[in-house]
Amino acid sequence: MSGAAGTRAKQVTGGSFLIEDLGPHDIFTLEDLSGVQKEIERTTVEFAEKRILPQVAAIEQKDFSVTKGLLRRAGELGLMGIDVPEEYGGIAMDKVTSALIADNIAVCGSFSVAFSAHAGIGTLPLVWYGNAEQKKKYLAKLASGEWIASYALSEASSGSDAMNIRTQAKLSADGKHYVLNGEKMWISNAAIANLFTVFAKIDGEKFSAFLIEAGTPGLTVGPEEHKLGIRGSSTCPLSLTDCLVPVGNLLGEAGKGHHIAFNILNVGRYKLGAAAIGGSKIAFRNGVRYARERTAFSKPITSFGLVQEKIANCAAGIYAGESLVYRVVGAIDASLAELDENAPDFSQQTQKRIEEFVVECSILKVWCSEMLDRLVDDTLQLYGGYGYVEEFPAERSYRDSRINKIFEGTNEINRLIITGWLMKRAMQGRLALVPAIQRVMDEVIAGPSPREERTGALAAQYSLLADAKKLTLFCAGAASQKYGAALAEEQEVMGALADMIMEVLVLESCILRAEKMQGRSPLAVTMTRYYAARAFSIVKMSAERVIGAVAEGDILRTQMTIFRRLSKHDPENTVALGREIAAAMTEAGRYTL
Ligand SMILES: Cc1cc2nc3c(=O)[nH]c(=O)nc-3n(C[C@H](O)[C@H](O)[C@H](O)COP(=O)(O)OP(=O)(O)OC[C@H]3O[C@@H](n4cnc5c(N)ncnc54)[C@H](O)[C@@H]3O)c2cc1C
């Protein structure tokens, strides 16, 4: 892991952000990139600007020769081998580097999806679960972009409910092949892929993964779907009719395919978060540059407060997203850095370490995809009527954004994972959530206590964060008390708790990054103060939703007294802060710190 040298994050365990307070130098931020990481970032930016952007029209026309050519070029530049061991043609770098690539390559949604489907969920199953022979046969071709990979899990009747797939595999009479029958749906890269990871149940029971080469008799790629967005990416059904797959192409163990399917998705999720940040930056750049040039009522529209408000919302969203993504991926790297790369079980240990961050990976996926969705709406609005026509890029960004809330686990499924997984770990005693909840309960029952006195530009935000954590723990405790194990069935409450949990992590990431950058970037402080107001209002709204659902009568009154105590804060002047942010962004013509 050569690039990990720049990583300075403290070793933390997944979910601990709710109960532990970190300092600014305990987290990784973009400002900590190593020389190697910066170099790869520069290469990616140059590739995106000079190679991808000029080809957007051809990509959107589904000229797959262009997409394949670009993937090949990305392979030559080493951008597809980040997660591939050197002995198989990759460069085996850290996860921050792979997030940097996903972020900076995302200047075109269609290409970004093709890239991620190949380099992420397409290639990683083989890296983690392939045997030496399989890796030797395929990995170098995938890392170089000579071959394209695809991941085929979903079916017409099972997307979220992935364990319920119907595709069947049976061992042939001579024991040389598995015979696969079934249909897959929504498969990214299907039309251009050379290698598919296909999930099927052996004898209708053992959930397993198979490597199937394109052109294998019995494997047919169906027609392209006509999609709302990412139109230049390939999405097709697959049909498997008595498809003969050599037994040597069973990936991992029979009956353990669900580990492959779900572990890979964790990586897919943090990369999606990073790609959403990249998508936000390009949509924002286009929007701000347009707004700078556009006049109305004889003034540039950027002089209007409601336009500035949109610009400020977008910029603060990007700042918060960047802070979140690199903090989490940096923490994953810090955990992985402890492993021995030469150990025979290195792959299994890597997955285990990443699995530790299930909640954080889901948070990156949900929070960043929803930030991007708000941002493409705001930037389209900056264009007025021109935003609504194809000639301007806002329309494509708007359409392309939407898929991010659907694939890699819908945002509903991921919200359930966030709360459900934390609660499960707490019950198992693997995360000290229960004592933390108890401490908050004791504290609030004891009555008002003096707030910790902090000074500095972010004193008020630290106080918001402390109360956001307490409110979240308090609501989690109240909901567990009311429902016990049946909380999992109360999805709206689970969702509201997930929203609180997400905002705690985002707000803390913003504050710690700004603190770290103090002196170097006053804008980081301004954006933190601006975003904190939004984060805390979401926490408050969600807390009221939870309390309203779990309590009534005297208990409700008591809980609302506690709620009011924890949510009493003076408002920031977000109008003035927003104007300051908008002025800086307008001058720069892009997102800047
Ligand atoms: C463009 C595109 C590319 C894709 N690429 C791939 C790919 O490369 N490989 C692949 O395997 N798949 C791929 N998919 C499939 C994608 O992962 C699924 O569409 C997604 O997981 C949702 O499954 P579904 O469509 O069956 O919806 P459903 O699971 O039917 O969900 C419908 C709605 O119900 C909600 N819902 C479902 N279950 C629950 C629950 N338990 N609790 C609360 N709400 C629930 C969902 O959140 C959603 O809002 C792709 C899809 C698209 C559109």
The ligand as an SDF file (V2000), in Angstrom:
LIG
                    3D

 53 58  0  0  0  0  0  0  0  0999 V2000
  -29.0870    1.9040  -14.4200 C   0  0  0  0  0  0  0  0  0  0  0  0
  -29.0010    0.7460  -13.4840 C   0  0  0  0  0  0  0  0  0  0  0  0
  -27.8120    0.0460  -13.3750 C   0  0  0  0  0  0  0  0  0  0  0  0
  -27.7340   -1.0750  -12.5310 C   0  0  0  0  0  0  0  0  0  0  0  0
  -26.5740   -1.8000  -12.5090 N   0  0  0  0  0  0  0  0  0  0  0  0
  -26.5700   -2.9990  -11.8390 C   0  0  0  0  0  0  0  0  0  0  0  0
  -25.4450   -3.8850  -11.9680 C   0  0  0  0  0  0  0  0  0  0  0  0
  -24.4340   -3.5760  -12.6240 O   0  0  0  0  0  0  0  0  0  0  0  0
  -25.5110   -5.0920  -11.3430 N   0  0  0  0  0  0  0  0  0  0  0  0
  -26.5880   -5.4640  -10.5940 C   0  0  0  0  0  0  0  0  0  0  0  0
  -26.5800   -6.5690  -10.0590 O   0  0  0  0  0  0  0  0  0  0  0  0
  -27.6610   -4.6390  -10.4510 N   0  0  0  0  0  0  0  0  0  0  0  0
  -27.6820   -3.4280  -11.0570 C   0  0  0  0  0  0  0  0  0  0  0  0
  -28.7650   -2.5890  -10.9530 N   0  0  0  0  0  0  0  0  0  0  0  0
  -29.9120   -3.0140  -10.1390 C   0  0  0  0  0  0  0  0  0  0  0  0
  -30.0770   -2.2040   -8.8640 C   0  0  0  0  0  0  0  0  0  0  0  0
  -29.0850   -2.5710   -7.9450 O   0  0  0  0  0  0  0  0  0  0  0  0
  -31.5230   -2.4640   -8.3450 C   0  0  0  0  0  0  0  0  0  0  0  0
  -32.4020   -1.8150   -9.2320 O   0  0  0  0  0  0  0  0  0  0  0  0
  -31.7020   -1.9520   -6.9410 C   0  0  0  0  0  0  0  0  0  0  0  0
  -30.9850   -2.7570   -6.0310 O   0  0  0  0  0  0  0  0  0  0  0  0
  -33.1810   -1.9460   -6.5270 C   0  0  0  0  0  0  0  0  0  0  0  0
  -33.7960   -3.1690   -6.7760 O   0  0  0  0  0  0  0  0  0  0  0  0
  -35.1880   -3.2380   -7.5670 P   0  0  0  0  0  0  0  0  0  0  0  0
  -35.0300   -2.4590   -8.8060 O   0  0  0  0  0  0  0  0  0  0  0  0
  -35.5890   -4.6530   -7.6610 O   0  0  0  0  0  0  0  0  0  0  0  0
  -36.2210   -2.4680   -6.6310 O   0  0  0  0  0  0  0  0  0  0  0  0
  -37.0220   -3.1030   -5.4120 P   0  0  0  0  0  0  0  0  0  0  0  0
  -36.1140   -3.8980   -4.5690 O   0  0  0  0  0  0  0  0  0  0  0  0
  -38.2540   -3.7440   -5.9240 O   0  0  0  0  0  0  0  0  0  0  0  0
  -37.4180   -1.7860   -4.6290 O   0  0  0  0  0  0  0  0  0  0  0  0
  -38.5270   -0.9530   -4.9960 C   0  0  0  0  0  0  0  0  0  0  0  0
  -38.7100    0.0960   -3.9010 C   0  0  0  0  0  0  0  0  0  0  0  0
  -39.0590   -0.5710   -2.6760 O   0  0  0  0  0  0  0  0  0  0  0  0
  -38.1290   -0.2420   -1.6770 C   0  0  0  0  0  0  0  0  0  0  0  0
  -37.8710   -1.4230   -0.8390 N   0  0  0  0  0  0  0  0  0  0  0  0
  -37.5820   -2.6780   -1.2340 C   0  0  0  0  0  0  0  0  0  0  0  0
  -37.4020   -3.4820   -0.1760 N   0  0  0  0  0  0  0  0  0  0  0  0
  -37.5680   -2.7100    0.9120 C   0  0  0  0  0  0  0  0  0  0  0  0
  -37.5090   -2.9330    2.3130 C   0  0  0  0  0  0  0  0  0  0  0  0
  -37.1920   -4.1230    2.8350 N   0  0  0  0  0  0  0  0  0  0  0  0
  -37.7670   -1.9100    3.1390 N   0  0  0  0  0  0  0  0  0  0  0  0
  -38.0490   -0.6730    2.6610 C   0  0  0  0  0  0  0  0  0  0  0  0
  -38.1160   -0.3990    1.3590 N   0  0  0  0  0  0  0  0  0  0  0  0
  -37.8710   -1.3940    0.4910 C   0  0  0  0  0  0  0  0  0  0  0  0
  -36.8610    0.1720   -2.4090 C   0  0  0  0  0  0  0  0  0  0  0  0
  -36.0450    1.0100   -1.6090 O   0  0  0  0  0  0  0  0  0  0  0  0
  -37.4450    0.8830   -3.6100 C   0  0  0  0  0  0  0  0  0  0  0  0
  -37.7650    2.2080   -3.2890 O   0  0  0  0  0  0  0  0  0  0  0  0
  -28.8550   -1.4490  -11.7470 C   0  0  0  0  0  0  0  0  0  0  0  0
  -30.0420   -0.7220  -11.8380 C   0  0  0  0  0  0  0  0  0  0  0  0
  -30.1250    0.3580  -12.6960 C   0  0  0  0  0  0  0  0  0  0  0  0
  -31.4380    1.0870  -12.7980 C   0  0  0  0  0  0  0  0  0  0  0  0
  1  2  1  0
  2  3  1  0
  2 52  2  0
  3  4  2  0
  4  5  1  0
  4 50  1  0
  5  6  2  0
  6  7  1  0
  6 13  1  0
  7  8  2  0
  7  9  1  0
  9 10  1  0
 10 11  2  0
 10 12  1  0
 12 13  2  0
 13 14  1  0
 14 15  1  0
 14 50  1  0
 15 16  1  0
 16 17  1  0
 16 18  1  0
 18 19  1  0
 18 20  1  0
 20 21  1  0
 20 22  1  0
 22 23  1  0
 23 24  1  0
 24 25  2  0
 24 26  1  0
 24 27  1  0
 27 28  1  0
 28 29  2  0
 28 30  1  0
 28 31  1  0
 31 32  1  0
 32 33  1  0
 33 34  1  0
 33 48  1  0
 34 35  1  0
 35 36  1  0
 35 46  1  0
 36 37  1  0
 36 45  1  0
 37 38  2  0
 38 39  1  0
 39 40  1  0
 39 45  2  0
 40 41  1  0
 40 42  2  0
 42 43  1  0
 43 44  2  0
 44 45  1  0
 46 47  1  0
 46 48  1  0
 48 49  1  0
 50 51  2  0
 51 52  1  0
 52 53  1  0
M  END
$$$$
